[in-house]
Every structure is written in structure tokens, then in C-alpha cells.
Amino acid sequence: MADDSAPQHWSEDNSALFLTLDDVAVPMREQQIATLCALIPARPDEAFTAVELGAGGGLLARAVLDAYPNCHYHALDGSETMRAELREKLAPYGDRVTIGAFELAESAWREALPSPLRCVLSSLVVHHLTHEGKQQMFADVAGGLEPGGALLLADLIAPATDRVRLLFAEQWNTAAQVQSQVLAGDLSLYQQFQNAEWNYYELTEEDPIDHPSPLADQLQWLRAAGFSVADCFWMLAGHAIYGGFR
Ligand SMILES: C[S@@+](CC[C@H](N)C(=O)[O-])C[C@H]1O[C@@H](n2cnc3c(N)ncnc32)[C@H](O)[C@@H]1O
């Protein structure tokens, strides 16, 4: 059943823009990916299945496939632009990878989750669900994971107050400036990030497709969904890495 309370969607233009901006727009990308990888509840040589929601350009997928050489990875994305990118970037991993289409807010992919399933990962995607949509998704994923399995998320969170929003906005701009200097030697990439109005925390009007929820609420929803451990493991500029372990 679709979540009718999330009327607007990520577009193919959003995908194309994200693929040009992500190196500068995502704060401390390598550290975020390394943190998610380190949290996966598996030994490096273990055979297990992981699912990624909104796998985008495949950066996290490649890191997990390299770190866990016996992992089978099911990469889902709603965008054809992103699935084409995934087919290209993940081709070297052969039949260790499957790629599929999905709509995050719908239940079909949750009913079709592989079993046994050790881990569901997602980076910068779950904030496209409403508060209610996240609670339902956490419960559905908890039900599909094997004991000891995990839902691990990197995502934007809602600031607790307006002062915190301004702090997150400033931290994100600073991170993007530093990354622009490192990548381009100047602020040209930062300027693209600004022109695209990508800093969610600078927006003063409600965004139709982004619905970050407070971190404290999400940890509570994870526990209510059946995760025995729910916590935040890393955070910068409103980008948190958090999740639950069954
Ligand atoms: C900000 S990008 C993040 C991509 C990737 N996870 C990363 O961190 O680089 C959001 C991704 O989620 C996908 N996406 C957004 N909304 C979606 C939805 N409602 N259903 C399915 N996929 C969606 C987009 O196609 C895109 O690949």
C-alpha cells in the first residue's frame, strides 16, 4: 500500500544532480561509509545477505562488497538513472549483486525481502518517508531480519530547535567548503552546492520531498519496532548514522 501522505517524489533530475554533487555535498563521505561498514553484524569472511534501500551510485555497495567478500548484496533504487549507474559500477561483483526497482513508501519490497537477511542499509534515503512512514518501515524491516540482524541508516535528521538548525546549516556549509577546496582547489563545487540549494537546513519553507524526523523519535520508533538496541553512532552537520540491532 502506498503512503499517500508523501505526495512528491525524488525525480530523475534529482538523481543526475546528486551524482554530480555528492562528493562535495555529503559531509565526510568516506568516514560515513566506513562507519556503516563497521557496524554490519557479520565477520569479514561470513556469508550473509544485505539489502540497500536507495543505493544511488553504488558507493556504499562497493565498500560493503569489498569489506565482506562473501556478502550477497541486493541493491534497490527507484530511479532508472541510479539503477543504470548501479549496473555499471557493480558489474565487477558479478552474481554477488542483484539490482532492483522499488518504491520506498510501498510495502511490496518489504514483503519480498530475502530470507535470511542480516542487514538492511540505507544512506540519505529514509528522510523521504514521513514520520508515520518511517515507523511502519522500521517495523516491517525488523520483521524481515534474522536475530542479531541490523537496520543501519545514514540520514538527515530534523533539528531539535531553530538554533540547532542554524548550527547544522553552518556545519554543512563548512564541510562542503572544505571538500570543494580538497577536490577542486577552490570553492567552485561549493558554489554548485549552494546554487542547487542542497543545504536542507538553510531552507525556511517546508520541503515537499524531504521529511527528516528527530533522532530521539527515530530511536524510540526503532525500539518500538522490536530492535533491542537502537542508537546513534556518528553525527555531523545534521547527518547521523544510527540504527537498530535485533
Ligand atoms: C540522496 S540519494 C542517495 C543515494 C545513495 N544512497 C548515496 O548515499 O549516495 C537518494 C536515493 O534514493 C532514491 N530514492 C529517493 N526516493 C525514493 C523513493 N521514494 N523510492 C525509491 N527510491 C528513492 C534515489 O533514486 C536516490 O538514489
The ligand as a MOL file (V3000), in Angstrom:
LIG
                    3D

  0  0  0     0  0            999 V3000
M  V30 BEGIN CTAB
M  V30 COUNTS 27 29 0 0 0
M  V30 BEGIN ATOM
M  V30 1 C 20.2910 11.4090 -1.9030 0
M  V30 2 S 20.3130 9.9810 -2.9290 0 CHG=1
M  V30 3 C 21.3560 8.8800 -2.0060 0
M  V30 4 C 21.9810 7.8110 -2.8460 0
M  V30 5 C 22.9200 6.8730 -2.1030 0
M  V30 6 N 22.2330 6.1200 -1.0970 0
M  V30 7 C 24.0710 7.6390 -1.5210 0
M  V30 8 O 24.1480 7.8200 -0.2950 0
M  V30 9 O 24.9140 8.0880 -2.3130 0 CHG=-1
M  V30 10 C 18.6910 9.2890 -2.6730 0
M  V30 11 C 18.4850 7.9660 -3.3890 0
M  V30 12 O 17.2530 7.4010 -3.0030 0
M  V30 13 C 16.4690 7.0920 -4.1490 0
M  V30 14 N 15.0830 7.3920 -3.7830 0
M  V30 15 C 14.6170 8.5610 -3.2990 0
M  V30 16 N 13.3190 8.4850 -3.0230 0
M  V30 17 C 12.9270 7.2230 -3.3480 0
M  V30 18 C 11.6900 6.5390 -3.2830 0
M  V30 19 N 10.5890 7.1360 -2.8330 0
M  V30 20 N 11.6570 5.2350 -3.6870 0
M  V30 21 C 12.7700 4.6330 -4.1580 0
M  V30 22 N 13.9950 5.2380 -4.2360 0
M  V30 23 C 14.0560 6.5260 -3.8380 0
M  V30 24 C 17.0050 7.9860 -5.2540 0
M  V30 25 O 16.7890 7.4570 -6.5390 0
M  V30 26 C 18.4770 8.0930 -4.8980 0
M  V30 27 O 19.2490 7.0650 -5.4520 0
M  V30 END ATOM
M  V30 BEGIN BOND
M  V30 1 1 1 2
M  V30 2 1 2 3
M  V30 3 1 2 10
M  V30 4 1 3 4
M  V30 5 1 4 5
M  V30 6 1 5 6
M  V30 7 1 5 7
M  V30 8 2 7 8
M  V30 9 1 7 9
M  V30 10 1 10 11
M  V30 11 1 11 12
M  V30 12 1 11 26
M  V30 13 1 12 13
M  V30 14 1 13 14
M  V30 15 1 13 24
M  V30 16 1 14 15
M  V30 17 1 14 23
M  V30 18 2 15 16
M  V30 19 1 16 17
M  V30 20 1 17 18
M  V30 21 2 17 23
M  V30 22 1 18 19
M  V30 23 2 18 20
M  V30 24 1 20 21
M  V30 25 2 21 22
M  V30 26 1 22 23
M  V30 27 1 24 25
M  V30 28 1 24 26
M  V30 29 1 26 27
M  V30 END BOND
M  V30 END CTAB
M  END
